Protein backbone atom coordinates (compact mmCIF):
# COMPACT_ATOMS: atom_id res chain seq x y z
CA UNK A 1 0.00 0.00 0.00
CA UNK A 2 1.06 3.61 -0.44
CA UNK A 3 1.56 5.79 2.62
CA UNK A 4 0.11 9.29 2.81
CA UNK A 5 3.34 11.13 3.63
CA UNK A 6 3.47 14.91 3.88
CA UNK A 7 5.37 16.83 1.23
CA UNK A 8 7.99 17.74 3.83
CA UNK A 9 8.55 14.08 4.77
CA UNK A 10 9.00 13.12 1.12
CA UNK A 11 11.34 16.03 0.47
CA UNK A 12 13.54 15.24 3.49
CA UNK A 13 13.75 11.62 2.38
CA UNK A 14 14.67 12.49 -1.20
CA UNK A 15 17.27 15.08 -0.13
CA UNK A 16 18.83 12.61 2.30
CA UNK A 17 19.20 9.73 -0.14
CA UNK A 18 20.68 12.13 -2.71
CA UNK A 19 23.19 13.36 -0.11
CA UNK A 20 22.25 16.99 -0.61
CA UNK A 21 24.12 19.63 1.44
CA UNK A 22 22.62 20.16 4.86
CA UNK A 23 21.35 16.61 5.24
CA UNK A 24 22.60 14.22 7.88
CA UNK A 25 22.85 10.68 6.52
CA UNK A 26 26.30 9.35 7.33
CA UNK A 27 28.57 8.58 10.25
CA UNK A 28 30.96 10.76 12.25
CA UNK A 29 34.45 9.34 12.77
CA UNK A 30 35.74 9.48 16.34
CA UNK A 31 32.30 10.54 17.50
CA UNK A 32 31.73 11.87 20.99
CA UNK A 33 28.49 9.91 21.17
CA UNK A 34 27.78 6.58 19.44
CA UNK A 35 24.58 4.55 19.71
CA UNK A 36 22.76 1.82 17.84
CA UNK A 37 19.22 0.53 17.94
CA UNK A 38 17.59 -2.06 15.75
CA UNK A 39 15.04 -4.79 15.41
CA UNK A 40 15.60 -7.59 12.92
CA UNK A 41 11.99 -8.61 13.46
CA UNK A 42 10.57 -5.35 12.14
CA UNK A 43 13.36 -4.74 9.63
CA UNK A 44 14.54 -1.40 11.03
CA UNK A 45 17.97 -0.55 12.42
CA UNK A 46 19.73 2.73 13.14
CA UNK A 47 23.15 4.06 14.15
CA UNK A 48 23.39 7.56 15.63
CA UNK A 49 26.60 9.55 16.14
CA UNK A 50 27.29 13.09 17.26
CA UNK A 51 30.12 15.55 17.90
CA UNK A 52 30.09 18.08 20.70
CA UNK A 53 31.67 21.42 21.47
CA UNK A 54 33.19 20.59 24.84
CA UNK A 55 32.46 22.92 27.75
CA UNK A 56 35.74 23.86 29.51
CA UNK A 57 34.53 23.13 33.05
CA UNK A 58 31.15 21.36 32.97
CA UNK A 59 30.80 18.40 30.59
CA UNK A 60 27.03 18.34 31.10
CA UNK A 61 26.93 21.63 29.17
CA UNK A 62 28.64 20.26 26.05
CA UNK A 63 26.80 21.35 22.88
CA UNK A 64 26.01 18.99 19.99
CA UNK A 65 27.41 20.60 16.85
CA UNK A 66 27.00 17.71 14.41
CA UNK A 67 24.52 14.82 14.38
CA UNK A 68 24.53 11.99 11.85
CA UNK A 69 22.68 8.71 11.35
CA UNK A 70 22.76 5.55 9.29
CA UNK A 71 19.46 3.76 9.06
CA UNK A 72 18.16 0.67 7.34
CA UNK A 73 14.53 1.62 7.37
CA UNK A 74 11.67 3.06 5.40
CA UNK A 75 10.91 6.55 4.13
CA UNK A 76 9.56 7.61 7.51
CA UNK A 77 12.60 6.19 9.35
CA UNK A 78 14.97 8.25 7.20
CA UNK A 79 12.82 11.39 7.35
CA UNK A 80 12.39 11.03 11.14
CA UNK A 81 16.15 10.68 11.54
CA UNK A 82 16.69 13.81 9.47
CA UNK A 83 14.14 15.67 11.59
CA UNK A 84 15.83 14.59 14.81
CA UNK A 85 19.24 15.80 13.60
CA UNK A 86 17.84 19.11 12.34
CA UNK A 87 16.09 19.81 15.63
CA UNK A 88 19.11 18.96 17.79
CA UNK A 89 21.52 21.08 15.75
CA UNK A 90 19.10 23.99 15.35
CA UNK A 91 18.40 24.15 19.08
CA UNK A 92 22.11 23.75 19.93
CA UNK A 93 21.16 21.09 22.43
CA UNK A 94 23.42 19.57 24.99
CA UNK A 95 23.24 15.75 24.88
CA UNK A 96 21.05 15.90 27.99
CA UNK A 97 18.73 18.46 26.36
CA UNK A 98 18.60 16.36 23.18
CA UNK A 99 16.83 13.65 25.15
CA UNK A 100 13.94 16.07 25.62
CA UNK A 101 13.18 16.08 21.89
CA UNK A 102 9.89 14.19 21.81
CA UNK A 103 8.18 12.06 19.22
CA UNK A 104 5.60 14.85 18.92
CA UNK A 105 8.42 17.29 18.05
CA UNK A 106 9.57 15.00 15.25
CA UNK A 107 6.06 14.38 13.90
CA UNK A 108 5.32 18.12 13.98
CA UNK A 109 8.59 18.85 12.13
CA UNK A 110 7.54 16.34 9.45
CA UNK A 111 4.06 17.91 9.27
CA UNK A 112 2.55 14.59 10.27
CA UNK A 113 3.25 10.87 9.90
CA UNK A 114 0.87 7.98 9.24
CA UNK A 115 -0.06 6.52 12.63
CA UNK A 116 1.33 3.13 11.56
CA UNK A 117 4.74 4.77 11.06
CA UNK A 118 5.14 6.49 14.44
CA UNK A 119 7.43 3.64 15.53
CA UNK A 120 10.07 4.99 13.14
CA UNK A 121 10.47 8.14 15.22
CA UNK A 122 10.72 5.95 18.32
CA UNK A 123 13.65 4.12 16.71
CA UNK A 124 15.57 7.40 16.38
CA UNK A 125 14.93 8.27 20.03
CA UNK A 126 16.26 4.88 21.14
CA UNK A 127 19.46 5.26 19.08
CA UNK A 128 19.93 8.79 20.44
CA UNK A 129 19.56 7.52 24.03
CA UNK A 130 22.27 4.94 23.40
CA UNK A 131 24.56 7.64 21.96
CA UNK A 132 23.98 9.95 24.94
CA UNK A 133 24.74 7.08 27.33
CA UNK A 134 28.01 6.51 25.44
CA UNK A 135 28.88 10.24 25.62
CA UNK A 136 28.15 10.35 29.35
CA UNK A 137 30.49 7.44 29.99
CA UNK A 138 33.27 9.11 28.01
CA UNK A 139 32.81 12.51 29.66
CA UNK A 140 32.20 11.24 33.18
CA UNK A 141 28.69 12.66 33.40
CA UNK A 142 26.38 11.02 35.93
CA UNK A 143 23.04 11.09 34.13
CA UNK A 144 21.11 10.09 37.22
CA UNK A 145 22.31 13.27 38.95
CA UNK A 146 20.46 15.12 36.19
CA UNK A 147 17.31 13.08 36.73
CA UNK A 148 17.89 10.87 33.67
CA UNK A 149 17.72 7.11 33.65
CA UNK A 150 18.52 5.36 30.38
CA UNK A 151 17.56 1.71 30.35
CA UNK A 152 20.34 -0.61 29.25
CA UNK A 153 19.83 -3.67 27.07
CA UNK A 154 19.96 -5.93 30.13
CA UNK A 155 17.21 -3.93 31.80
CA UNK A 156 14.95 -4.45 28.79
CA UNK A 157 15.48 -8.22 28.86
CA UNK A 158 12.56 -10.07 30.37
CA UNK A 159 9.36 -11.91 29.60
CA UNK A 160 8.41 -11.66 25.93
CA UNK A 161 4.89 -10.29 25.60
CA UNK A 162 4.68 -9.95 21.80
CA UNK A 163 6.28 -13.03 20.27
CA UNK A 164 5.77 -11.86 16.69
CA UNK A 165 8.06 -8.86 17.20
CA UNK A 166 10.05 -10.20 20.19
CA UNK A 167 9.03 -7.28 22.44
CA UNK A 168 9.61 -7.68 26.17
CA UNK A 169 7.55 -6.61 29.17
CA UNK A 170 10.19 -4.18 30.60
CA UNK A 171 10.50 -2.43 27.24
CA UNK A 172 6.73 -2.18 26.84
CA UNK A 173 6.21 -0.83 30.36
CA UNK A 174 8.88 1.79 29.76
CA UNK A 175 7.39 2.91 26.45
CA UNK A 176 3.81 2.93 27.75
CA UNK A 177 4.96 5.35 30.45
CA UNK A 178 7.35 7.48 28.36
CA UNK A 179 5.07 7.87 25.35
CA UNK A 180 1.79 8.03 27.29
CA UNK A 181 0.37 5.07 25.36
CA UNK A 182 -3.26 4.56 26.40
CA UNK A 183 -4.65 1.90 24.06
CA UNK A 184 -3.48 -1.22 22.25
CA UNK A 185 -3.49 0.62 18.89
CA UNK A 186 -1.28 3.27 20.51
CA UNK A 187 1.23 0.55 21.45
CA UNK A 188 1.13 -1.03 18.00
CA UNK A 189 1.64 2.30 16.23
CA UNK A 190 4.53 3.23 18.54
CA UNK A 191 6.53 -0.01 18.82
CA UNK A 192 4.71 -2.52 16.53
CA UNK A 193 3.91 -4.91 19.39
CA UNK A 194 0.53 -6.54 18.87
CA UNK A 195 0.40 -5.71 15.17
CA UNK A 196 0.57 -9.23 13.74
CA UNK A 197 -1.27 -12.23 15.19
CA UNK A 198 -3.14 -10.26 17.92
CA UNK A 199 -2.72 -13.08 20.45
CA UNK A 200 -0.94 -10.81 22.98
CA UNK A 201 -3.77 -8.27 23.16
CA UNK A 202 -6.03 -9.63 25.89
CA UNK A 203 -4.30 -12.69 27.32
CA UNK A 204 -3.22 -12.61 31.01
CA UNK A 205 -0.09 -10.48 31.18
CA UNK A 206 -0.73 -9.16 27.67
CA UNK A 207 -0.90 -5.62 26.31
CA UNK A 208 -4.21 -4.70 27.92
CA UNK A 209 -3.03 -5.92 31.32
CA UNK A 210 0.12 -3.76 31.02
CA UNK A 211 -2.03 -0.76 30.13
CA UNK A 212 -4.33 -1.45 33.07
CA UNK A 213 -1.34 -1.67 35.42
CA UNK A 214 -0.09 1.73 34.25
CA UNK A 215 -3.35 3.65 33.91
CA UNK A 216 -5.84 1.67 35.98
CA UNK A 217 -8.24 -1.06 34.92
CA UNK A 218 -11.00 -0.15 32.52
CA UNK A 219 -14.57 -0.25 33.73
CA UNK A 220 -16.70 -3.21 32.74
CA UNK A 221 -19.34 -1.01 31.07
CA UNK A 222 -18.79 0.69 27.77
CA UNK A 223 -20.24 4.06 26.91
CA UNK A 224 -21.85 3.41 23.56
CA UNK A 225 -22.03 7.12 22.81
CA UNK A 226 -18.22 7.37 22.74
CA UNK A 227 -15.85 6.15 20.07
CA UNK A 228 -14.59 2.86 21.49
CA UNK A 229 -13.22 1.39 18.29
CA UNK A 230 -9.69 1.31 19.66
CA UNK A 231 -10.76 -0.54 22.82
CA UNK A 232 -12.62 -3.46 21.24
CA UNK A 233 -10.63 -6.38 19.83
CA UNK A 234 -11.21 -7.06 16.12
CA UNK A 235 -13.86 -9.61 15.27
CA UNK A 236 -12.51 -13.02 14.17
CA UNK A 237 -14.14 -12.52 10.77
CA UNK A 238 -12.07 -9.38 10.15
CA UNK A 239 -8.46 -10.20 11.13
CA UNK A 240 -5.86 -7.48 11.28
CA UNK A 241 -3.76 -7.10 8.14
CA UNK A 242 -0.23 -5.85 8.66
CA UNK A 243 0.11 -2.65 6.65
CA UNK A 244 3.58 -3.74 5.53
CA UNK A 245 2.34 -7.10 4.20
CA UNK A 246 0.07 -6.27 1.25
CA UNK A 247 -2.19 -8.89 -0.30
CA UNK A 248 -0.37 -11.16 -2.78
CA UNK A 249 -0.34 -9.87 -6.33
CA UNK A 250 -0.19 -11.94 -9.50
CA UNK A 251 3.12 -11.63 -11.42
CA UNK A 252 1.37 -9.32 -13.89
CA UNK A 253 -0.18 -7.16 -11.16
CA UNK A 254 3.15 -7.03 -9.32
CA UNK A 255 5.04 -5.87 -12.43
CA UNK A 256 2.40 -3.26 -13.25
CA UNK A 257 2.48 -1.95 -9.68
CA UNK A 258 6.29 -1.67 -9.77
CA UNK A 259 6.11 0.19 -13.08
CA UNK A 260 3.46 2.58 -11.73
CA UNK A 261 5.49 3.44 -8.62
CA UNK A 262 8.69 3.93 -10.64
CA UNK A 263 6.86 6.18 -13.10
CA UNK A 264 4.99 8.22 -10.48
CA UNK A 265 7.34 8.40 -7.48
CA UNK A 266 10.87 7.67 -8.68
CA UNK A 267 11.45 8.94 -12.21
CA UNK A 268 10.29 12.53 -11.57
CA UNK A 269 12.83 12.91 -8.75
CA UNK A 270 15.67 11.47 -10.83
CA UNK A 271 14.76 13.53 -13.88
CA UNK A 272 14.76 16.65 -11.72
CA UNK A 273 18.45 15.95 -11.01
CA UNK A 274 19.30 15.19 -14.64
CA UNK A 275 19.01 11.42 -14.37
CA UNK A 276 16.55 8.68 -15.17
CA UNK A 277 15.89 4.98 -14.59
CA UNK A 278 14.91 2.04 -16.78
CA UNK A 279 13.35 -1.23 -15.63
CA UNK A 280 15.14 -4.01 -17.51
CA UNK A 281 13.44 -7.06 -16.04
CA UNK A 282 11.36 -8.25 -13.09
CA UNK A 283 11.75 -11.78 -11.76
CA UNK A 284 9.60 -12.59 -8.73
CA UNK A 285 10.61 -9.85 -6.21
CA UNK A 286 13.89 -8.97 -7.97
CA UNK A 287 13.68 -5.73 -9.96
CA UNK A 288 16.56 -5.23 -12.41
CA UNK A 289 17.15 -1.56 -13.15
CA UNK A 290 19.58 0.63 -15.06
CA UNK A 291 20.25 4.24 -14.09
CA UNK A 292 20.59 6.71 -16.95
CA UNK A 293 21.71 10.29 -17.49
CA UNK A 294 23.53 12.03 -14.67
CA UNK A 295 22.60 9.22 -12.26
CA UNK A 296 24.48 6.60 -14.30
CA UNK A 297 27.91 8.02 -13.50
CA UNK A 298 27.09 9.43 -10.08
CA UNK A 299 29.26 8.35 -7.16
CA UNK A 300 26.10 7.88 -5.13
CA UNK A 301 24.39 5.64 -7.69
CA UNK A 302 24.32 2.60 -5.44
CA UNK A 303 22.91 4.65 -2.57
CA UNK A 304 20.24 6.04 -4.89
CA UNK A 305 19.20 2.53 -5.90
CA UNK A 306 19.25 1.19 -2.35
CA UNK A 307 17.83 4.03 -0.31
CA UNK A 308 15.61 5.76 -2.84
CA UNK A 309 14.48 3.30 -5.52
CA UNK A 310 14.41 0.08 -3.48
CA UNK A 311 13.04 1.70 -0.35
CA UNK A 312 10.23 3.42 -2.28
CA UNK A 313 9.27 0.10 -3.89
CA UNK A 314 9.39 -1.66 -0.53
CA UNK A 315 7.12 0.98 1.00
CA UNK A 316 4.59 1.08 -1.80
CA UNK A 317 4.62 -2.41 -3.34
CA UNK A 318 6.24 -5.20 -1.31
CA UNK A 319 8.80 -5.33 1.51
CA UNK A 320 10.52 -8.31 -0.16
CA UNK A 321 11.61 -6.34 -3.22
CA UNK A 322 15.32 -6.13 -4.05
CA UNK A 323 16.62 -3.76 -6.71
CA UNK A 324 19.52 -5.12 -8.76
CA UNK A 325 21.70 -2.66 -10.71
CA UNK A 326 22.61 -3.42 -14.32
Buried (B, 14 or more C-beta within 10 A) or exposed (E): BBBEBBEBBBBBBBBBBBBEEEBBBEEBEEBBBBBBBBBEBBBBBBBBBBBBEEEEEEBBBBBBEBBBBBBBBBBBBBBBBBBBBBBBBEBEBBBBBBBEBBBEBBBEBBEBBBBBBBBBBBBBBBBBBBBBBBBBEBBEBEBEEEEBEBBEEEEBEEEBBBEBBBBBBBBBBBBBEBBEBBBBBBBBBBBBBBBBEBEBBEEEEBBBBBBEEBBEEEEEEEEEEEEEEEBEEEEEEEEBEBEBEBEEBEEEEBBEBBEEBBEEBBBEBBBEBEBBBEBEEBEEBEBBBBBBBBBEEBEBBEBBBBBBBBBBBBBBBBBEBEBEBE
